[in-house]
Amino acid sequence: HHGEIGLTAPFGFAKPQPQQPCDIDQHFDFVVVGSPRPQAVETAQQLLPRLKTDKIVLHDGEDYFEFAHSAIKKTKARLYLKRELVKMESVDNVTVKPFPFSCPLTISQNCTKEVDVLCAVGDSHPARAASKQAVANIPGLRVLAGHWGWSRYIELIALSRIAVAPRGHGEDTVRRWEIPAFDTLLMCEKLSLLEENPLRDGEHCVYYE
């Protein structure tokens, strides 16, 4: 799926990409299996024998810390990209790399910052409810705390000076990347995840405990 360039897009806003004609029996330099979920793995198992390459990349963007051993074995992956990676270790003889969320482009917004502090999240983790309550109780500032649809959520980030991004089901949250893209100060927890280019406190964000 794809959304607007520079923005992440949930399924409700994403559009299926049109199928492109492709000679699937040709040689490919490498193949990326986009998910460890059963449907993706089963599809990969059907296609891989025809793709004439053993360079298989498995992308695991799920919320859990555990490694997808079954998917690694079934796809015969040589490189495993893990979103929720907390320790480097040898996993089924494949190379493991951290692969957090991202927001690909800086988005220019010529708008007045009307909100001082924003916390726009659902309640998928207790830390989110606590963060919303803490923001709502800040005295003397223009604050907003709640859960909005995606379009309004993006608009509110652009209108805010500071946005708080507590974790959800997984530690990593795409808010860590969407918020700075709108020239809004990111406040977030320091995660236990391994990252090749982690956010630096006081430079890219402000960490809180």
C-alpha positions in Angstrom: 0.0 0.0 0.0 1.1 3.6 -0.4 -0.2 7.0 0.8 0.8 10.5 0.2 4.5 11.1 -0.2 6.1 12.0 3.1 3.2 10.8 5.2 2.5 7.5 6.8 -0.9 6.3 5.9 -3.1 3.7 7.7 -5.1 1.3 5.7 -8.2 3.6 5.6 -6.1 6.2 3.7 -3.9 3.9 1.7 -4.7 2.8 -1.8 -3.7 -0.5 -3.4 -0.9 -0.1 -5.9 -1.9 -1.1 -9.4 -0.4 -4.3 -10.5 2.5 -3.9 -12.8 3.4 -6.4 -15.5 6.4 -8.4 -14.4 8.2 -11.4 -15.8 8.4 -13.3 -12.5 10.7 -16.0 -13.9 13.5 -13.5 -14.5 16.5 -13.1 -12.2 16.1 -10.8 -9.2 19.0 -9.4 -7.2 17.1 -9.8 -3.9 13.6 -10.3 -2.7 11.9 -8.6 0.3 9.2 -10.5 2.2 7.3 -7.7 3.8 5.8 -9.4 6.8 6.2 -12.6 8.9 2.5 -13.1 8.9 1.2 -16.4 7.5 -0.4 -15.0 4.3 2.8 -13.2 3.3 5.0 -16.1 4.1 2.8 -18.6 2.2 2.8 -16.3 -0.8 6.6 -16.0 -0.6 6.9 -19.8 -0.5 4.9 -20.0 -3.7 6.9 -17.3 -5.5 10.5 -17.8 -4.3 11.3 -20.9 -6.3 10.7 -18.9 -9.5 12.6 -15.8 -8.6 16.1 -17.3 -9.1 17.8 -15.7 -6.1 18.7 -16.9 -2.6 19.1 -13.3 -1.3 15.9 -13.1 0.8 15.2 -10.3 3.2 12.4 -10.7 5.8 10.9 -7.5 7.2 9.4 -7.9 10.7 7.5 -4.8 11.6 5.3 -6.4 14.3 4.8 -5.1 17.9 6.5 -8.0 19.7 10.1 -8.6 20.8 10.1 -12.3 19.8 11.9 -13.4 16.6 9.7 -14.9 13.9 11.7 -18.2 13.7 9.1 -20.0 11.6 8.9 -17.3 9.0 12.7 -17.1 8.8 12.9 -20.9 8.2 10.1 -21.0 5.7 11.4 -18.1 3.6 15.0 -19.1 4.0 15.8 -15.4 4.8 19.4 -14.3 4.9 18.7 -10.8 6.3 16.1 -10.2 9.0 15.0 -6.6 9.6 13.4 -6.3 13.0 11.4 -3.3 14.3 11.2 -4.3 18.0 14.8 -5.4 18.4 16.1 -5.3 21.9 19.3 -7.4 21.6 21.6 -8.5 18.9 22.0 -12.2 18.7 22.4 -15.0 16.2 19.0 -16.0 15.0 18.7 -19.1 12.8 22.0 -18.2 11.1 20.7 -15.0 9.5 22.0 -11.4 9.8 19.8 -9.4 12.1 19.4 -5.6 11.7 17.3 -3.0 13.6 14.6 -1.5 11.4 12.4 1.1 13.2 9.5 3.1 11.8 10.3 6.1 9.7 8.7 9.1 8.0 10.5 9.7 4.7 10.3 13.4 4.1 10.4 16.6 6.1 7.0 18.3 5.5 7.0 22.0 5.3 4.0 23.6 7.0 3.5 27.4 6.9 1.0 27.5 9.8 0.8 29.2 13.2 1.6 26.9 16.1 -1.7 27.3 18.0 -1.3 24.4 20.5 1.5 24.4 23.1 1.4 20.7 24.0 -0.4 17.9 22.2 -0.9 14.2 23.1 -2.9 12.6 20.3 -3.0 8.8 21.0 -5.4 6.0 21.6 -5.4 3.7 24.6 -3.4 0.8 23.3 -1.0 0.9 26.3 -1.4 2.2 29.9 1.4 4.8 29.2 -0.8 6.5 26.7 -3.7 7.1 29.0 -1.3 8.4 31.7 0.4 10.7 29.2 -2.9 12.1 28.0 -3.9 12.8 31.6 -0.6 14.5 32.4 -0.9 16.7 29.3 -4.5 17.6 30.1 -3.5 18.7 33.6 -0.7 21.1 32.5 -1.8 24.6 33.8 -1.4 27.8 31.9 -0.8 26.4 28.4 -2.9 25.6 25.4 -3.0 21.8 25.5 -4.9 19.1 23.7 -5.1 15.5 24.8 -7.3 12.9 23.0 -7.7 10.6 20.1 -8.6 11.9 16.6 -8.9 10.5 13.1 -5.8 10.4 11.1 -6.3 13.6 9.0 -7.1 15.6 12.1 -4.2 14.0 14.0 -1.8 15.1 11.3 -3.3 18.6 11.2 -2.9 18.9 15.0 0.8 17.8 14.9 1.4 20.6 12.4 -0.3 23.1 14.7 1.5 22.1 17.8 4.8 23.4 19.4 5.3 20.2 21.4 3.8 16.7 20.9 4.1 13.8 23.3 4.5 10.3 21.9 4.1 7.5 24.4 4.6 3.9 23.3 1.7 1.7 22.1 1.4 -2.1 21.7 5.1 -2.0 20.6 7.7 0.3 22.0 8.4 2.0 18.6 5.7 4.3 17.4 5.5 6.1 14.0 4.7 9.3 16.0 8.4 9.5 16.8 9.0 10.3 13.1 5.8 12.1 12.1 6.2 14.7 14.8 9.6 16.1 13.9 8.6 16.0 10.2 6.3 18.9 11.0 8.9 20.9 12.9 7.2 20.1 16.2 9.3 19.2 19.2 9.0 15.5 20.1 8.8 14.3 23.7 9.0 10.6 24.1 10.2 7.8 26.3 13.8 6.5 25.8 13.2 3.0 24.3 15.0 -0.2 25.0 15.1 -0.9 21.3 18.4 -1.1 19.3 18.6 1.5 16.6 21.5 2.2 14.2 20.8 6.0 14.4 18.9 6.6 17.6 17.3 9.9 18.4 19.6 12.1 20.6 18.2 13.7 23.7 18.3 17.5 23.5 19.1 17.4 19.8 16.3 15.4 18.0 13.9 15.1 20.9 13.4 15.4 24.6 13.3 12.1 26.5 11.2 11.7 29.7 10.8 9.0 32.2 
